Amino acid sequence: MLDISLQRVEVLLQQERYAEAEEILQGLFRNDPTDALVLSLLGEVKLQSGDYAAAHHYADQSMGIEPNNPRLHYLKARVNYQEHKLKEAITYIDEAIQLDPEDADFYAMKAAILLQQKNFQAALDAADEALDLDAENLLALNMRTTALQKLDRKEDAFLTIEGALKEDPNNSYTHSNYGWNLLEAGDHKKAQEHFKLALQNDPNNEYAQQGMVQAIKAGNPLYRIFLKYSFFMTNLTGRYQWGVIIGFYVGVRLLRGLAESNEALRPFLIPLIILLTIVAFSTWIITPVSNLLFRLHPYGKYMLDKQEIKSANLVGLSLAVSAIGFITYLIAGSAGWLVLGFLGFTLTVPLGTMYASSKNKQVLLWYPAGMAIVGALAVMETFRTEELFNGYSTAYLIGLFAYQWIANALVIRENN
């Protein structure tokens, strides 16, 4: 009877019918609360359902009964991986490998963790070890593909993932992974084909949905340039990401200083400084503006999640305020309208990135609200005094400058 029930649970898990699987497992748990297999399967159900606290609870209970069971350490590694607790994940997967060095799944999982840590060569080595044990391991094939792409070995990467598709031509994750690798390689049209196949096989695949959005946006040449920059920055570790950001800022400051001190070079340096400033600002607003255009598209709006739609709506409102401010300034001439136009335009930065970090939501949600209040006070004060630079406008500019550093810090810390 137990074996039949467990077989039923396995089928339900494959069909993603987690509530039914849990109902059977809870019945088995009541009959024997010390069955490590039942506890581990409950942990698996909770992991697949996204209830990571409960997944840890059941995994810990089962490990208390069978501390040397490598599959339980593997389960703990996967839960930590989903929570982006990569140090804990690598510890557990290494323990699983030590207990059973012949399981390809463990090495494939280690490759996935190492990729998230941006240790691309080590990830490739782990994926190769997995494939030495099981040449058809799909996770290992996908991780090997991504590691090769990150190491700029594109030809080997695509040979590997095409091999993965031969093993399972309808695997949604493999098609998604193929699409993302094509997107990084600059082939957005072919990437769309694989995202489409991924979604045909699994319409709820968020990895494919996000990829399709990026692939469609990449139809715009300017967005393709931004996407290349985004991939470049994402592939760097936190230290090097900060190096690029600080180096860019210092470089612009040096050019400004040189322009101020050297009148002969000033006509050449000023346009360059303006161009670099526009490029820097565009990296902040291109995502919210492109999401706004997607929001207004009759079909594109269905590919944005609720947070992206909310952010796009606020960006649209902010740009409308900006347009009203600038146009009215040209007609009426009051400095207050100019400040309103500037406020609406610059608020697109925090409003467009307010959901950029999942771990520090409150900071990026409340900061734009505070900036909007200070900015509104600056507008009212300018209408009253006709002075562009008053205490409120100065505070707003400082807040805008600080926001870019705070948001960068939060996102870089989360990504690393």
C-alpha positions in Angstrom: 0.0 0.0 0.0 2.8 2.4 0.9 4.7 1.7 -2.4 1.5 2.4 -4.4 0.9 5.6 -2.5 4.5 6.8 -3.1 4.2 5.9 -6.8 1.0 8.0 -6.9 2.9 10.9 -5.3 5.7 10.7 -7.9 3.1 10.9 -10.7 1.4 13.9 -9.1 4.7 15.7 -8.7 5.5 15.2 -12.4 2.0 16.6 -13.2 2.6 19.5 -10.8 -0.4 18.6 -8.8 1.2 19.5 -5.5 -1.9 19.9 -3.3 -3.0 16.3 -4.1 0.5 15.0 -3.5 0.7 16.7 -0.2 -2.7 15.3 0.9 -1.4 11.7 0.3 1.9 12.4 2.0 0.3 14.0 5.1 -1.8 10.8 5.5 1.3 8.7 5.3 3.1 11.1 7.7 0.3 10.7 10.3 0.7 6.9 10.1 4.5 7.1 10.6 6.0 10.5 11.5 9.5 9.0 11.4 9.5 7.9 7.7 12.4 9.9 6.3 11.3 9.3 2.7 7.8 10.7 3.3 9.3 13.7 5.1 11.7 14.4 2.2 8.9 14.1 -0.3 6.9 16.6 1.7 10.0 18.9 1.5 10.0 18.4 -2.2 6.3 19.3 -2.5 6.9 22.5 -0.5 10.0 23.3 -2.6 8.1 23.0 -5.8 5.2 25.0 -4.3 7.6 27.8 -3.3 7.1 27.4 0.4 10.8 27.4 1.3 10.4 27.7 5.1 8.3 24.5 5.1 10.7 22.8 2.7 13.5 23.5 5.1 11.4 22.2 8.0 10.7 18.8 6.4 14.2 18.5 5.0 15.7 19.1 8.5 13.3 16.6 10.0 14.2 13.9 7.5 18.0 14.6 8.0 17.5 14.2 11.7 16.4 10.6 11.0 18.9 9.9 8.2 21.8 12.3 8.5 24.0 10.5 6.0 21.4 10.3 3.2 23.0 12.3 0.3 19.6 13.0 -1.3 18.5 14.9 1.7 21.6 17.1 1.6 20.8 17.6 -2.1 17.3 18.7 -1.2 18.7 21.2 1.3 21.0 22.5 -1.4 18.2 23.0 -3.8 16.0 24.9 -1.3 18.9 27.2 -0.4 19.6 27.7 -4.1 16.0 28.8 -4.7 16.4 31.3 -1.9 19.6 32.6 -3.4 21.5 31.5 -0.3 24.4 30.3 -2.4 27.0 29.8 0.3 24.7 27.4 2.2 23.7 25.7 -1.1 27.3 25.0 -2.0 28.0 23.6 1.5 25.1 21.2 1.3 25.8 20.0 -2.3 29.4 19.4 -1.4 28.2 17.2 1.5 25.9 15.3 -0.8 28.8 14.7 -3.3 31.1 13.6 -0.4 28.4 11.0 0.7 27.8 9.8 -2.9 30.4 11.0 -5.5 28.7 8.9 -8.3 25.4 10.9 -8.6 25.3 13.1 -11.7 22.5 15.2 -10.3 24.7 16.5 -7.5 27.4 17.8 -9.8 24.8 19.3 -12.1 23.3 21.2 -9.1 26.8 22.3 -8.1 27.3 23.7 -11.6 24.0 25.6 -11.3 25.1 27.1 -7.9 28.6 28.0 -9.2 27.0 29.8 -12.2 25.0 31.9 -9.9 28.2 32.7 -8.0 29.7 33.7 -11.4 32.5 31.1 -11.1 32.1 30.1 -14.7 35.1 27.8 -15.1 34.3 25.9 -11.9 30.7 25.6 -13.1 31.9 24.1 -16.4 34.1 21.6 -14.6 31.2 20.5 -12.4 28.9 20.1 -15.4 31.5 18.0 -17.2 31.8 15.8 -14.1 28.1 15.3 -14.2 28.1 14.4 -17.8 31.0 11.9 -17.3 28.5 10.1 -15.0 25.4 10.6 -17.1 25.9 12.0 -20.6 22.2 12.7 -20.9 21.7 14.7 -17.7 19.6 17.7 -19.0 20.5 20.1 -16.1 24.2 19.4 -16.6 23.9 20.0 -20.4 22.1 23.3 -19.8 24.6 24.4 -17.2 27.5 23.4 -19.4 25.9 25.5 -22.2 25.6 28.6 -20.1 29.1 28.3 -18.6 30.5 28.0 -22.1 28.6 31.0 -23.2 29.8 33.1 -20.3 33.4 31.9 -21.1 32.9 33.2 -24.7 33.0 29.7 -26.2 29.9 30.2 -28.2 30.3 27.4 -30.7 30.8 24.8 -28.0 27.9 26.2 -26.1 25.4 25.8 -28.9 26.7 22.3 -29.8 26.0 21.3 -26.2 22.5 22.7 -26.0 21.6 21.2 -29.4 22.7 17.9 -27.9 20.4 18.6 -25.0 17.5 19.2 -27.3 18.1 15.9 -29.1 17.7 14.2 -25.7 14.4 15.9 -25.0 13.2 18.1 -28.0 10.1 19.3 -26.0 11.9 20.4 -22.8 10.7 23.9 -22.0 13.6 24.8 -19.8 16.2 23.8 -22.4 14.4 25.9 -25.1 14.3 28.8 -22.6 18.0 28.4 -21.9 18.8 28.2 -25.6 16.8 31.4 -26.1 18.7 33.3 -23.4 22.0 32.2 -24.7 21.0 33.3 -28.2 19.9 36.6 -26.8 23.3 37.1 -25.1 25.0 36.1 -28.4 23.0 38.9 -30.2 20.5 36.7 -32.2 17.2 38.0 -30.8 15.1 36.6 -33.7 16.2 33.1 -33.3 15.9 33.5 -29.5 12.2 34.4 -30.0 11.7 31.0 -31.8 13.0 29.1 -28.8 11.1 31.1 -26.3 8.0 30.4 -28.3 8.7 26.7 -28.3 9.4 26.9 -24.6 6.0 28.5 -23.9 4.2 26.1 -26.2 5.4 23.3 -24.0 4.9 25.2 -20.7 2.8 28.4 -20.9 3.6 29.2 -17.3 7.4 29.1 -17.8 8.4 32.5 -16.3 12.0 32.1 -17.5 10.7 31.9 -21.1 8.2 34.7 -20.6 10.9 37.1 -19.4 13.2 36.0 -22.2 10.4 36.6 -24.8 9.9 40.1 -23.5 13.6 40.9 -23.8 13.8 39.3 -27.2 10.9 41.4 -28.5 12.4 44.6 -27.0 15.7 43.7 -28.7 14.0 44.4 -32.0 14.9 48.0 -31.2 18.6 48.7 -32.1 19.0 51.0 -29.0 17.6 48.4 -26.7 20.0 45.8 -28.2 22.9 48.0 -27.2 21.5 48.3 -23.7 21.0 44.5 -23.5 24.7 43.9 -24.4 25.7 46.3 -21.6 23.3 44.6 -19.2 24.7 41.1 -20.0 28.2 42.5 -19.7 27.5 43.9 -16.2 25.6 40.9 -15.0 28.5 38.6 -15.9 30.8 40.6 -13.7 31.2 40.0 -10.0 30.1 42.7 -7.6 33.7 44.1 -7.2 34.1 44.6 -10.9 30.6 45.9 -11.4 31.4 48.7 -8.9 34.7 49.2 -10.7 32.9 49.9 -13.9 30.3 52.3 -12.2 32.9 54.2 -10.2 35.4 54.3 -13.2 32.7 55.8 -15.4 31.8 58.4 -12.8 35.4 59.3 -12.1 36.1 59.5 -15.9 33.3 62.0 -16.5 34.5 64.1 -13.5 38.0 64.2 -14.9 36.8 65.2 -18.3 34.7 68.0 -16.8 37.7 69.2 -14.9 39.8 69.1 -18.0 37.2 71.0 -19.9 37.1 73.7 -17.3 40.9 74.1 -17.2 41.6 73.8 -20.9 39.7 76.2 -23.1 41.2 74.8 -26.3 39.8 71.3 -25.5 36.5 72.5 -24.2 34.6 72.5 -27.5 35.6 68.8 -28.0 35.1 67.7 -24.4 31.7 69.2 -23.7 29.8 67.2 -26.4 31.6 64.1 -25.1 30.6 64.8 -21.5 27.0 65.4 -22.6 26.9 62.2 -24.6 28.3 60.1 -21.7 25.8 61.7 -19.3 23.0 60.8 -21.7 24.3 57.3 -22.0 24.5 56.9 -18.2 21.0 58.2 -17.7 19.6 56.1 -20.5 20.7 52.9 -18.8 18.3 53.9 -16.0 15.3 54.8 -18.0 15.4 52.5 -21.0 13.8 49.5 -19.1 10.9 51.5 -17.6 10.3 53.3 -20.9 10.4 50.1 -22.9 8.0 48.5 -20.3 5.7 51.5 -20.8 5.7 50.9 -24.6 5.0 47.3 -23.9 2.2 48.3 -21.5 0.5 50.3 -24.3 0.9 47.5 -26.8 -2.4 45.5 -27.3 -0.6 42.2 -26.9 2.7 43.1 -25.2 0.9 44.2 -22.0 0.0 40.5 -21.3 3.7 39.6 -21.1 4.4 42.0 -18.2 3.9 41.0 -14.6 1.8 43.0 -12.1 4.8 44.8 -10.7 6.1 45.8 -14.2 2.6 47.0 -15.2 2.4 49.1 -12.0 5.8 50.6 -12.6 5.1 51.3 -16.3 1.8 53.1 -15.3 3.7 55.3 -12.8 6.4 56.0 -15.4 3.8 57.0 -17.9 2.1 59.3 -15.4 5.5 60.8 -14.6 6.3 61.5 -18.2 2.9 63.1 -18.7 3.6 65.4 -15.8 7.0 66.2 -17.3 5.5 67.0 -20.7 2.9 69.3 -19.1 5.6 71.1 -17.1 7.9 71.7 -20.0 5.2 72.7 -22.5 3.6 75.1 -20.0 7.0 76.6 -19.2 7.5 77.4 -22.9 4.1 79.1 -23.0 3.9 80.8 -19.5 7.6 81.1 -18.7 7.3 80.5 -15.0 10.3 78.7 -13.5 8.0 76.5 -11.4 6.8 74.8 -14.6 10.4 74.1 -15.6 11.0 72.4 -12.2 7.8 70.4 -12.6 9.0 69.2 -16.0 12.4 68.2 -14.6 10.8 66.5 -11.6 8.4 64.4 -13.8 11.3 63.4 -16.1 13.8 62.4 -13.4 11.2 60.6 -11.3 11.1 58.0 -14.1 14.4 56.6 -12.7 13.2 55.6 -9.2 9.7 54.7 -10.5 11.1 52.5 -13.2 13.4 50.6 -10.9 11.3 50.4 -7.7 10.9 46.6 -8.1 14.5 46.0 -9.2 15.4 44.3 -5.9 13.3 41.5 -4.4 15.2 41.5 -1.1 15.1 45.2 -0.4 11.6 46.1 -1.6 10.8 48.6 1.1 13.9 50.8 0.4 13.2 51.1 -3.4 9.4 51.5 -2.8 9.6 54.3 -0.1 12.5 56.2 -1.6 10.6 57.3 -4.7 7.7 58.4 -2.5 10.0 60.5 -0.5 11.6 62.0 -3.6 8.2 62.8 -5.0 7.2 64.7 -1.8 10.5 66.7 -1.7 10.2 67.4 -5.5 6.6 68.7 -5.0 7.8 71.0 -2.3 10.6 72.2 -4.6 8.0 73.0 -7.3 5.8 74.9 -4.9 8.7 76.9 -3.5 9.9 77.7 -7.1 6.4 79.0 -8.0 6.5 81.1 -4.8 10.0 82.6 -5.3 10.8 82.0 -9.0 14.2 80.6 -7.8 15.3 77.4 -9.5 17.7 76.4 -6.7 16.2 76.5 -3.3 16.5 74.2 -0.3 14.0 71.7 -1.5 15.3 71.5 -5.1 18.9 71.0 -3.8 17.7 68.2 -1.5 15.9 66.6 -4.4 19.0 66.7 -6.6 21.1 65.1 -3.8 18.4 62.5 -3.3 18.3 61.7 -7.0 22.1 61.4 -7.1 22.1 59.2 -4.0 19.4 57.0 -5.3 21.5 55.8 -8.2 24.2 54.7 -5.8 21.8 53.1 -3.3 19.9 51.2 -6.0 23.1 50.0 -7.6 24.4 48.8 -4.2 21.2 46.9 -3.5 20.9 45.3 -6.9 24.6 44.4 -7.1 24.5 42.8 -3.6 21.4 40.8 -4.6 22.9 39.6 -7.9 26.1 38.5 -6.1 
